Every structure is written in C-alpha cells, then in structure tokens.
C-alpha cells in the first residue's frame, strides 16, 4: 500500500486569528476511531467552537464537530466527543504552565492530514478586546493602501 506524502487540509478556524492574539503554536496528533478518520478524509469537520483542555496530565480536544460517517453502521462515532491529543510530556508541561497564567486558552487553528496521519494545530491564545479587533482591521487596511500606492508609483500612474 502506498503511503500518502505531504499535507492535506481538512478544516481551518479562520475566526480564531480575528478573535485571539496567537502567542505560540504546536502540532499534535489525534486519537480517532475509524469512522472519524473516514469522515475527515471526506473533508468534513468544524473547529468553530473547539478548545483544548489539560486533564490529569493529558491534553483533550473538546467541541470539535466531526460529523458521523454517512456510510457507517451502528459503530459510528459521536460527532462532538472529546478527543485525546498526542504531545510530548515536555510540551504538555510547558503548555500547562502557560495556560495557568491568567487569560490564556488553547484553541485549534487547523485540522489536516500530514503523511497520512490526522494532526491538529493548537495555539496558545489570549482573547482580543473589541478595540484590538478594530485596530487590526485598520492596520490591515493601511498596509493594503500603502502597497497599492507603491504599485501605482512603480507603474508610473501617479
């Protein structure tokens, strides 16, 4: 059997970068059952309400929606069950110390297959205030206008 190479994206949490300040990221493996893997390979998942938590020295992913496999039988999985994440002990300890600090949480940024194995990108994040979101949007708009002005200048339009 030929092993897959490269990465295949399944789902992204696009709103996370808008709602949170991302401080650090980690790649973690996931413990899944067969019908979850088949559903993910079909490209079906949602990370919108997802978050990760550390319980008894293990990292668990909560509220990630992987819908039931359409051709599954009575062995199908529950769509929003908690799933164990696979990280090194040193990484878990580092994450646990940082999450203990006030205002930090673990959120999933993306879900993908890397060399045939399901992975999730976790981020240590702090929630943004409303004025931070407006500032980010204004900064992006200013950069866009600056790039457009440079492009017009190089083309000799202005």
C-alpha positions in Angstrom: 0.0 0.0 0.0 1.3 3.4 -1.0 1.7 5.9 1.9 0.4 9.4 1.5 3.0 12.2 1.4 2.6 15.9 2.2 -0.3 17.7 3.9 -4.0 17.7 3.1 -6.0 20.4 4.9 -9.4 19.4 6.3 -10.6 22.4 8.3 -9.4 25.8 9.5 -10.6 28.1 12.3 -10.4 31.3 10.3 -12.1 33.3 13.0 -9.5 32.4 15.7 -6.9 34.8 14.3 -9.5 37.5 14.4 -10.8 36.9 17.9 -7.5 36.0 19.6 -3.8 37.1 19.9 -1.9 33.9 19.0 1.3 33.5 21.1 2.5 30.0 20.4 1.5 27.0 18.3 2.0 23.3 18.5 1.3 20.3 16.2 -0.5 17.4 17.9 -1.6 14.0 16.8 -5.2 12.9 17.5 -6.6 9.6 18.8 -9.5 8.9 16.5 -11.8 5.9 15.7 -12.2 4.6 12.2 -15.4 6.4 11.2 -13.9 9.7 12.3 -10.9 9.2 10.0 -13.2 8.4 7.1 -15.3 11.4 7.8 -12.2 13.6 8.0 -10.8 12.2 4.7 -14.1 13.3 3.1 -13.2 16.8 4.2 -15.9 17.2 6.8 -15.1 18.9 10.2 -15.7 22.2 12.0 -13.4 23.8 14.5 -15.6 26.8 15.3 -16.4 26.1 19.0 -13.4 23.9 19.7 -11.0 24.3 22.5 -8.4 22.1 24.3 -8.0 21.4 28.0 -5.4 19.7 30.1 -6.8 17.0 32.5 -4.6 14.7 34.6 -1.5 15.5 32.5 -3.3 14.7 29.2 -4.5 17.2 26.5 -8.1 16.8 25.4 -9.9 18.5 22.4 -13.5 19.5 23.2 -16.4 20.6 20.9 -14.7 19.9 17.6 -17.5 18.7 15.3 -16.6 15.7 13.1 -20.0 14.6 11.6 -20.9 10.9 11.5 -19.6 8.9 8.5 -22.5 8.6 6.1 -21.8 5.0 5.2 -21.1 4.0 8.8 -23.2 1.5 10.7 -24.0 1.2 14.4 -20.3 1.6 15.1 -20.4 5.3 14.1 -18.9 7.8 16.5 -20.5 10.7 18.4 -20.0 14.0 16.5 -18.8 16.2 19.4 -17.0 13.8 21.7 -13.8 14.8 23.4 -10.6 13.5 21.7 -7.2 12.9 23.2 -4.3 14.8 21.7 -0.8 13.3 21.4 2.0 15.6 22.6 5.4 15.1 24.4 5.5 15.3 28.2 7.7 18.4 28.0 5.3 20.1 25.6 2.3 19.3 27.9 4.2 20.7 30.9 5.1 23.9 29.0 1.5 24.3 27.8 0.1 23.7 31.3 2.4 26.4 32.8 1.3 28.9 30.2 -2.4 28.1 30.4 -2.3 28.5 34.2 -1.4 32.2 33.5 -4.4 34.5 33.5 -6.4 34.9 30.3 -4.8 32.1 28.1 -6.6 29.3 26.4 -5.8 26.5 23.9 -7.7 26.7 20.6 -7.4 24.6 17.5 -6.3 26.6 14.4 -6.4 23.9 11.7 -7.1 20.2 11.2 -5.1 18.3 8.5 -3.5 15.1 7.4 0.3 15.0 7.4 1.8 12.0 5.7 -1.5 10.1 6.2 -1.9 10.9 9.9 -4.5 13.3 11.4 -3.0 16.3 13.0 -4.3 19.4 14.7 -2.5 22.8 15.1 -3.1 24.1 18.6 -2.5 27.7 19.6 -2.0 29.3 22.9 -4.2 32.4 22.7 -5.4 35.4 24.6 -8.8 36.9 23.7 -8.9 40.2 21.9 -10.9 43.2 23.1 -13.2 44.9 20.6 -10.8 47.9 20.1 -8.0 45.4 19.4 -10.1 43.9 16.5 -10.8 47.4 15.1 -7.1 48.3 15.4 -6.1 45.1 13.5 -8.6 45.8 10.7 -7.4 49.5 10.4 -3.8 48.3 10.3 -4.5 45.8 7.5 -6.4 48.5 5.5 -3.4 50.9 5.9 -1.0 48.3 4.7 -3.2 47.5 1.7 -3.4 51.2 0.7 0.4 51.6 1.1 1.0 48.6 -1.1 -1.4 49.9 -3.7 0.3 53.3 -3.7 3.7 51.8 -4.2 2.4 49.7 -7.1 0.8 52.7 -8.7 4.1 54.7 -8.2 6.1 51.9 -9.8 3.8 51.7 -12.8 4.0 55.4 -13.3 0.3 56.1 -12.9 0.6 58.8 -10.3 
